[in-house]
Amino acid sequence: EWEAVARDAAVTIPTGFQYRRIPGLSAEMIERLEAASPDNLDQARRVAGVTPAALSAVYVALSQQRAA
């Protein structure tokens, strides 16, 4: 289980990723993530005020983008 958590944390977030295109992501979460511009999910997790639900939404969006 720890390996899965570490693998997911290392998922990279492309430069210029469009957080605004993620359904259900609040304006506050979009603003925080855009301001921080994290390189991966681990960095996104450490952004002050970003919720686990927002991280899940970002993870799903990244997974769908990679699958496309």
Backbone torsions as a table, in degrees:
resi	resn	phi	psi	omega
1	GLU	NA	-40.3	179.4
2	TRP	-63.2	-35.2	178.5
3	GLU	-63.7	-39.6	178.7
4	ALA	-64.9	-41.1	178.6
5	VAL	-63.2	-45.3	179.8
6	ALA	-64.3	-40.6	179.8
7	ARG	-63.9	-45.0	-179.6
8	ASP	-65.9	-36.2	179.7
9	ALA	-65.6	-29.1	-178.1
10	ALA	-84.2	-1.8	179.1
11	VAL	-59.8	124.3	-177.3
12	THR	-80.6	149.3	176.3
13	ILE	-110.3	117.2	-176.9
14	PRO	-61.9	149.1	175.3
15	THR	-60.0	134.3	179.3
16	GLY	78.8	16.3	179.1
17	PHE	-56.3	135.1	-175.4
18	GLN	-90.7	87.2	178.5
19	TYR	-61.4	-30.1	-178.1
20	ARG	-64.4	-18.2	-179.5
21	ARG	-86.8	-1.5	-178.8
22	ILE	-87.1	116.6	-180.0
23	PRO	-62.3	136.9	175.2
24	GLY	84.1	-4.8	179.1
25	LEU	-80.7	123.8	-175.4
26	SER	-69.1	158.6	178.6
27	ALA	-59.2	-36.5	179.6
28	GLU	-64.9	-43.5	179.8
29	MET	-66.2	-40.7	177.8
30	ILE	-59.7	-47.0	-178.9
31	GLU	-60.8	-45.3	-178.7
32	ARG	-65.2	-44.1	-178.6
33	LEU	-69.5	-39.6	177.5
34	GLU	-64.8	-39.4	-179.9
35	ALA	-66.7	-39.2	-177.5
36	ALA	-80.0	-30.2	-178.1
37	SER	46.7	59.7	-178.1
38	PRO	-67.4	149.6	179.9
39	ASP	-85.6	-22.6	-178.7
40	ASN	-152.1	175.1	-177.4
41	LEU	-66.5	-30.5	178.1
42	ASP	-63.4	-43.8	177.7
43	GLN	-65.6	-38.8	178.7
44	ALA	-62.8	-37.8	179.8
45	ARG	-62.3	-29.1	-176.8
46	ARG	-87.8	-4.2	178.2
47	VAL	-70.4	127.2	-177.5
48	ALA	-56.7	128.1	174.9
49	GLY	87.7	-7.1	179.3
50	VAL	-77.0	127.8	-173.9
51	THR	-87.8	158.2	174.5
52	PRO	-58.6	-35.0	177.8
53	ALA	-63.9	-40.2	178.1
54	ALA	-65.2	-41.9	178.3
55	LEU	-62.4	-40.0	177.8
56	SER	-62.6	-42.7	179.6
57	ALA	-63.7	-41.3	177.8
58	VAL	-64.4	-43.4	179.9
59	TYR	-60.2	-45.7	179.8
60	VAL	-62.4	-44.7	179.9
61	ALA	-62.2	-40.9	177.9
62	LEU	-66.0	-40.3	178.7
63	SER	-63.0	-43.3	179.0
64	GLN	-66.1	-37.8	179.4
65	GLN	-65.4	-40.5	179.3
66	ARG	-68.4	-33.6	-178.0
67	ALA	-75.2	-22.7	-176.9
68	ALA	-74.8	NA	NA
